[in-house]
Amino acid sequence: MKIKLDEGAFVPTRAYDGDGGLDLYAMNDQVVPARGSAIFDTGVHVQLPPFTAGLIVSKSGLNFKHDIQNDGLIDIPYRGSIKIKLYNHGDTDYMVHQGDKISQLVIIDIRIPHLKIVDELDETERGNNGFGSTGR
C-alpha cells in the first residue's frame, strides 16, 4: 500500500508482527476536553488497494484507561490526510502529545454490490425482530 507523509507526520507502525492495525500518531499537542472532542491531523495519506477500505478504530488502551474513542472509514478514492476525531467520554481532560499513538488504521476487504430495489426481501426466521429479540 502506498503512503505519503506531510512534513512532521509519523510513519504508521505495527507494534508486533501480525498486528491487524497500523498505529496512527498525533502531529501536535492538543487537549481532548472532558465530555468533548478534538480533531487531529495525522499527516498520513494512503492509496488503498482495490476492493479494500480503511477502518479507523480506537486504540484499546486509550479506550480502556482514558475513555477515549474514535471511528471512521476511508474509501478507496480518498487521497487527503487522515484526520482523527477523538471523543472523550470521561470526566477529565486528556492531553495528547506530538508522537502519541491516537488511533489505528485497519485495512479490510470489501464487496461493492450493485443495489436492486425490490418490493419484498427474502423471509428469515428472525424477520423484523430487532434489538433484544435474541434475549439478554
JOZI-V668853 format. One record per residue. N is the residue number from 0. RES is the residue in one small letter. PHI is phi as a letter, one per 40 degrees, with the letter a starting at -180 (999 if undefined). OMEGA is omega in radians with two decimals (999 if undefined). D_FIRST is the distance of its C-alpha to the first C-alpha in Angstrom with 1 decimal. Layout:
BEGIN
n->N res->RES phi->PHI omega->OMEGA d_first->D_FIRST
n->N res->RES phi->PHI omega->OMEGA d_first->D_FIRST
END
This chain:
BEGIN
n->0 res->m phi->999 omega->3.12 d_first->0.0
n->1 res->k phi->c omega->3.02 d_first->3.8
n->2 res->i phi->b omega->3.06 d_first->6.6
n->3 res->k phi->b omega->-3.11 d_first->10.2
n->4 res->l phi->b omega->2.96 d_first->13.2
n->5 res->d phi->c omega->3.09 d_first->16.7
n->6 res->e phi->d omega->-3.14 d_first->19.6
n->7 res->g phi->g omega->3.14 d_first->20.4
n->8 res->a phi->c omega->3.12 d_first->17.2
n->9 res->f phi->b omega->3.09 d_first->16.1
n->10 res->v phi->c omega->3.05 d_first->12.8
n->11 res->p phi->d omega->-3.09 d_first->11.8
n->12 res->t phi->b omega->2.96 d_first->13.1
n->13 res->r phi->b omega->-3.14 d_first->14.3
n->14 res->a phi->c omega->-3.10 d_first->18.1
n->15 res->y phi->b omega->3.03 d_first->18.5
n->16 res->d phi->d omega->3.11 d_first->16.8
n->17 res->g phi->g omega->3.07 d_first->16.1
n->18 res->d phi->c omega->-3.14 d_first->15.9
n->19 res->g phi->c omega->-3.06 d_first->14.3
n->20 res->g phi->b omega->3.00 d_first->13.6
n->21 res->l phi->c omega->3.12 d_first->12.0
n->22 res->d phi->c omega->3.07 d_first->15.0
n->23 res->l phi->b omega->-2.97 d_first->15.2
n->24 res->y phi->b omega->3.06 d_first->18.1
n->25 res->a phi->c omega->3.08 d_first->21.0
n->26 res->m phi->c omega->-3.09 d_first->21.5
n->27 res->n phi->a omega->3.04 d_first->25.2
n->28 res->d phi->c omega->3.11 d_first->28.2
n->29 res->q phi->a omega->3.10 d_first->29.3
n->30 res->v phi->c omega->2.94 d_first->31.6
n->31 res->v phi->b omega->-3.03 d_first->30.8
n->32 res->p phi->c omega->3.06 d_first->34.4
n->33 res->a phi->d omega->3.14 d_first->36.1
n->34 res->r phi->f omega->-3.13 d_first->35.8
n->35 res->g phi->b omega->-3.11 d_first->33.6
n->36 res->s phi->a omega->3.08 d_first->30.0
n->37 res->a phi->a omega->-3.13 d_first->28.1
n->38 res->i phi->b omega->-3.14 d_first->24.9
n->39 res->f phi->b omega->3.04 d_first->22.5
n->40 res->d phi->c omega->-3.13 d_first->20.0
n->41 res->t phi->c omega->-3.08 d_first->17.1
n->42 res->g phi->g omega->-3.13 d_first->16.1
n->43 res->v phi->b omega->3.07 d_first->12.4
n->44 res->h phi->b omega->-3.12 d_first->10.7
n->45 res->v phi->b omega->2.96 d_first->7.3
n->46 res->q phi->b omega->-3.06 d_first->6.2
n->47 res->l phi->c omega->3.06 d_first->6.0
n->48 res->p phi->c omega->3.10 d_first->6.4
n->49 res->p phi->d omega->3.09 d_first->10.1
n->50 res->f phi->f omega->3.03 d_first->12.6
n->51 res->t phi->b omega->2.98 d_first->10.8
n->52 res->a phi->a omega->3.08 d_first->11.8
n->53 res->g phi->b omega->3.06 d_first->11.3
n->54 res->l phi->c omega->3.03 d_first->14.6
n->55 res->i phi->c omega->-3.06 d_first->16.0
n->56 res->v phi->b omega->-3.11 d_first->18.6
n->57 res->s phi->c omega->2.94 d_first->21.4
n->58 res->k phi->c omega->-3.06 d_first->21.7
n->59 res->s phi->c omega->3.12 d_first->24.5
n->60 res->g phi->c omega->3.10 d_first->26.4
n->61 res->l phi->c omega->3.14 d_first->26.6
n->62 res->n phi->c omega->-3.05 d_first->27.7
n->63 res->f phi->c omega->-3.03 d_first->30.2
n->64 res->k phi->c omega->-2.98 d_first->31.7
n->65 res->h phi->b omega->3.13 d_first->31.6
n->66 res->d phi->g omega->3.13 d_first->31.3
n->67 res->i phi->c omega->-3.13 d_first->28.1
n->68 res->q phi->b omega->3.04 d_first->25.8
n->69 res->n phi->a omega->3.00 d_first->23.1
n->70 res->d phi->a omega->3.13 d_first->20.9
n->71 res->g phi->i omega->-3.12 d_first->18.9
n->72 res->l phi->b omega->3.05 d_first->16.5
n->73 res->i phi->b omega->3.11 d_first->13.6
n->74 res->d phi->c omega->-3.06 d_first->13.8
n->75 res->i phi->d omega->-3.05 d_first->11.4
n->76 res->p phi->c omega->-3.05 d_first->13.4
n->77 res->y phi->c omega->3.13 d_first->13.5
n->78 res->r phi->b omega->-3.14 d_first->12.6
n->79 res->g phi->c omega->3.11 d_first->15.1
n->80 res->s phi->c omega->3.10 d_first->15.1
n->81 res->i phi->c omega->3.09 d_first->14.8
n->82 res->k phi->b omega->-3.08 d_first->18.5
n->83 res->i phi->b omega->3.03 d_first->20.0
n->84 res->k phi->b omega->3.12 d_first->23.5
n->85 res->l phi->c omega->3.09 d_first->25.2
n->86 res->y phi->b omega->3.12 d_first->28.4
n->87 res->n phi->b omega->-3.14 d_first->31.2
n->88 res->h phi->c omega->-3.11 d_first->33.4
n->89 res->g phi->c omega->-3.12 d_first->35.6
n->90 res->d phi->c omega->-3.10 d_first->38.8
n->91 res->t phi->b omega->3.03 d_first->37.7
n->92 res->d phi->d omega->3.11 d_first->35.6
n->93 res->y phi->b omega->-3.12 d_first->32.4
n->94 res->m phi->c omega->3.04 d_first->31.3
n->95 res->v phi->b omega->3.13 d_first->27.7
n->96 res->h phi->b omega->3.07 d_first->27.4
n->97 res->q phi->d omega->3.12 d_first->24.8
n->98 res->g phi->g omega->3.07 d_first->22.2
n->99 res->d phi->c omega->3.00 d_first->23.0
n->100 res->k phi->c omega->-3.07 d_first->20.4
n->101 res->i phi->b omega->-3.10 d_first->20.9
n->102 res->s phi->a omega->3.09 d_first->18.5
n->103 res->q phi->b omega->3.03 d_first->15.5
n->104 res->l phi->b omega->3.12 d_first->12.3
n->105 res->v phi->b omega->3.13 d_first->12.2
n->106 res->i phi->c omega->-3.12 d_first->9.8
n->107 res->i phi->b omega->3.01 d_first->12.5
n->108 res->d phi->c omega->3.11 d_first->13.4
n->109 res->i phi->b omega->2.97 d_first->15.8
n->110 res->r phi->b omega->3.12 d_first->18.6
n->111 res->i phi->b omega->-3.10 d_first->19.8
n->112 res->p phi->c omega->3.00 d_first->23.5
n->113 res->h phi->c omega->-3.14 d_first->26.1
n->114 res->l phi->c omega->3.10 d_first->28.8
n->115 res->k phi->b omega->3.12 d_first->32.4
n->116 res->i phi->c omega->3.14 d_first->35.3
n->117 res->v phi->b omega->3.10 d_first->38.0
n->118 res->d phi->c omega->-3.10 d_first->41.3
n->119 res->e phi->a omega->3.02 d_first->40.8
n->120 res->l phi->b omega->3.10 d_first->38.1
n->121 res->d phi->d omega->3.12 d_first->38.8
n->122 res->e phi->c omega->3.02 d_first->41.0
n->123 res->t phi->b omega->3.10 d_first->39.8
n->124 res->e phi->c omega->-3.12 d_first->41.8
n->125 res->r phi->c omega->3.13 d_first->40.2
n->126 res->g phi->g omega->-3.11 d_first->40.7
n->127 res->n phi->c omega->-3.11 d_first->40.7
n->128 res->n phi->c omega->-3.03 d_first->41.3
n->129 res->g phi->b omega->-3.04 d_first->38.9
n->130 res->f phi->d omega->3.08 d_first->38.6
n->131 res->g phi->g omega->-3.05 d_first->40.7
n->132 res->s phi->c omega->-3.12 d_first->41.7
n->133 res->t phi->c omega->-3.13 d_first->40.7
n->134 res->g phi->h omega->-3.09 d_first->42.8
n->135 res->r phi->c omega->999 d_first->42.0
END
